[in-house]
């Protein structure tokens, strides 16, 4: 029974389980000390204090309530009565410290109502814990990368945010409401050290162009995914036009077969195709499927040229391949559909070609260029987290968006002595700390406070 709670200052005496919760009778075994006379002994004054009730972390899927019996202690020197809640019970909240940490970790990923139902706390209590955590986490300032990716996300019609990420790793650096350039220019210096940023990667939305101009001395790169997606959209339209024409002429079976290939022609890949290059679909693999349709063949060749353009190893060869794409996109049968793509490239050619000024060769011989793809992959997660924080405000959505991949006391260490945060830690540091003896949240220490 003594190991039931695994809390140094408490000893379980008995417990009673019901369908709704688990009630544990416990005894406080921690002996307090007088802050004015720490060297003096303490003694019981012959009378026990009233029991206190505190919530603890759930057990067996049920909320846990502790009924804690306490002795009354007094200082042997000044005879003053000593407060006696124990180090494992929060000094002002009717709950254990580890329950608070459990709630904080849960709030990084789940809804407040879900956490309240699990722990037996009220929604107001859970919301207050989340608000306090969000204010403390604001003290964490992540290191500024040399490549910065900026991407907009619309969680609803009226709730639109800018997401700031590391252009290499995709790590979240900040998120703020509003897509206008004025807001971004005002907020960015508070999130990152702009003097360390060398490359900015964005799509070519008007506000992003304005942001790039405001960041003097930074190479602004047009994200290649958005350029390619414009071309893919045009290709899908060309295939659809051809399929509709076949349907009108009575060739419904041919129309269905062509429509089924629309995704592959436009670069969509099944899970089995993820490891293949995006332009692996060539005419020779399906000669009878699309070679009969001149617009589709022209669209496929144009798209292949654009993918070939982005596989260039330097700016000079890239310019030649971009001109080849223009020639193929001007084919009379697809020119109307491709006109929006050509206008986009002509308007932002300098930003698009900047991509080839910051290419990096990897040790395996491949070439890497900055994109917003890591940020784009987070969009579905961010929208899910937005739904999990509605009603709690932007502050807790910011907290979820920034720290949902991490676990407090594992990836992010909050010092129980000075309150400073360490992290997010690298995988090697997480493993090193995991090998240390287990400690409660209030006993964790930063490197500066370690003995």
Long-range contacts (C-beta under 8 A, 24 or more apart in sequence): 5-56, 5-66, 7-88, 7-96, 7-98, 7-440, 8-87, 8-88, 8-440, 9-86, 9-87, 9-88, 9-89, 10-66, 10-68, 10-86, 10-88, 13-69, 17-60, 17-62, 20-62, 20-63, 21-62, 21-63, 21-64, 21-65, 21-120, 22-59, 22-60, 22-62, 22-63, 22-64, 22-65, 23-64, 23-65, 23-67, 24-56, 24-64, 24-65, 24-66, 24-67, 25-67, 25-69, 26-66, 26-67, 26-68, 26-69, 27-68, 27-69, 28-68, 28-69, 28-70, 28-71, 28-84, 28-85, 28-86, 30-84, 30-86, 30-87, 30-88, 31-73, 32-73, 32-82, 32-83, 32-84, 33-82, 34-75, 34-77, 34-78, 34-80, 34-82, 36-75, 36-77, 36-78, 36-80, 37-75, 37-76, 37-77, 37-78, 40-75, 40-76, 40-77, 40-78, 41-76, 42-73, 42-74, 42-75, 42-76, 42-82, 43-73, 43-74, 43-76, 44-71, 44-72, 44-73, 44-74, 45-72, 45-73, 45-74, 45-81, 46-72, 47-72, 48-72, 49-84, 52-85, 52-89, 52-94, 53-94, 54-89, 54-90, 54-94, 54-95, 54-96, 55-94, 55-95, 55-96, 55-99, 55-119, 55-120, 55-121, 56-95, 56-96, 56-98, 56-99, 57-96, 57-98, 57-99, 57-102, 57-119, 58-102, 58-118, 58-119, 58-120, 63-118, 63-119, 63-120, 63-121, 64-120, 65-120, 66-96, 87-442, 88-440, 88-442, 93-125, 95-121, 95-125, 97-440, 97-441, 97-442, 98-440, 98-441, 100-129, 100-441, 101-408, 101-409, 101-441, 103-129, 103-130, 104-129, 104-130, 104-133, 104-408, 105-407, 105-408, 107-133, 107-396, 107-399, 107-400, 108-399, 108-400, 108-403, 108-404, 108-406, 108-408, 109-385, 109-388, 109-400, 109-404, 110-388, 111-388, 111-389, 112-391, 112-392, 127-392, 130-392, 130-396, 130-399, 131-395, 131-396, 133-399, 134-395, 134-396, 134-398, 134-399, 135-395, 136-414, 136-419, 136-421, 137-399, 137-402, 137-403, 137-421, 139-420, 139-421, 140-412, 140-421, 140-423, 142-171, 142-173, 142-424, 144-173, 144-192, 144-193, 144-194, 144-196, 144-197, 145-169, 145-173, 145-196, 145-197, 146-196, 146-197, 146-198, 146-199, 147-197, 147-198, 147-199, 147-201, 147-358, 147-370, 148-173, 148-192, 148-197, 148-199, 148-200, 148-201, 148-218, 149-200, 149-201, 149-202, 149-223, 149-370, 149-371, 149-372, 149-374, 149-375, 150-184, 150-200, 150-201, 150-202, 150-208, 150-211, 150-372, 151-202, 151-203, 151-223, 151-372, 151-375, 151-376, 151-379, 152-179, 152-203, 152-205, 152-208, 153-379, 153-382, 153-383, 155-382, 155-383, 155-386, 156-386, 159-386, 161-382, 163-375, 163-378, 163-382, 163-401, 164-188, 164-191, 164-192, 165-372, 165-374, 165-375, 165-378, 166-374, 167-199, 167-201, 167-370, 167-371, 167-372, 167-374, 168-370, 169-374, 170-373, 170-374, 170-375, 170-377, 170-378, 171-424, 172-378, 172-401, 172-402, 174-402, 175-382, 175-397, 175-398, 175-401, 175-402, 176-398, 177-394, 179-205, 179-207, 180-207, 181-207, 181-208, 181-210, 181-211, 181-214, 184-211, 185-211, 185-214, 188-215, 194-218, 198-358, 199-358, 199-370, 201-370, 201-371, 201-372, 202-372, 203-372, 204-344, 204-347, 204-348, 204-351, 209-348, 209-351, 212-351, 219-354, 219-357, 219-358, 220-351, 220-354, 221-351, 221-354, 221-355, 221-358, 221-369, 221-370, 222-348, 222-351, 222-352, 222-354, 222-355, 223-371, 223-372, 223-373, 224-310, 224-352, 224-355, 224-369, 224-371, 225-371, 225-372, 225-373, 225-376, 226-372, 227-306, 227-344, 227-345, 227-352, 228-267, 228-278, 228-306, 228-307, 228-310, 230-340, 230-341, 230-344, 231-302, 231-303, 231-306, 231-338, 231-341, 232-266, 232-267, 232-268, 232-303, 233-266, 234-299, 234-334, 234-337, 234-338, 234-340, 234-341, 235-265, 235-266, 235-267, 235-299, 235-300, 235-302, 235-303, 236-262, 236-266, 237-337, 238-295, 238-296, 238-299, 238-334, 238-337, 239-265, 239-266, 239-296, 239-299, 241-295, 241-337, 242-293, 242-295, 242-296, 257-289, 258-289, 258-290, 258-293, 258-296, 261-286, 261-289, 261-290, 265-290, 265-296, 265-299, 265-300, 265-303, 266-303, 267-303, 267-307, 277-307, 278-307, 279-303, 279-304, 279-307, 279-308, 294-333, 295-331, 295-333, 295-334, 298-328, 298-331, 298-333, 298-334, 299-334, 299-337, 299-338, 301-328, 302-328, 302-329, 302-331, 302-334, 302-338, 310-355, 310-369, 312-356, 313-359, 313-367, 314-356, 314-359, 315-353, 315-356, 315-357, 318-353, 318-355, 318-356, 319-353, 322-349, 322-352, 322-353, 408-441, 409-441, 409-444, 410-434, 413-444, 413-446, 414-441, 414-444, 415-444, 415-445, 415-446, 415-448, 415-449, 416-441, 416-442, 416-443, 416-444, 416-445, 417-445, 417-446, 417-449, 418-446, 418-448, 418-449, 420-446, 420-448, 420-449, 421-446, 422-446, 422-447
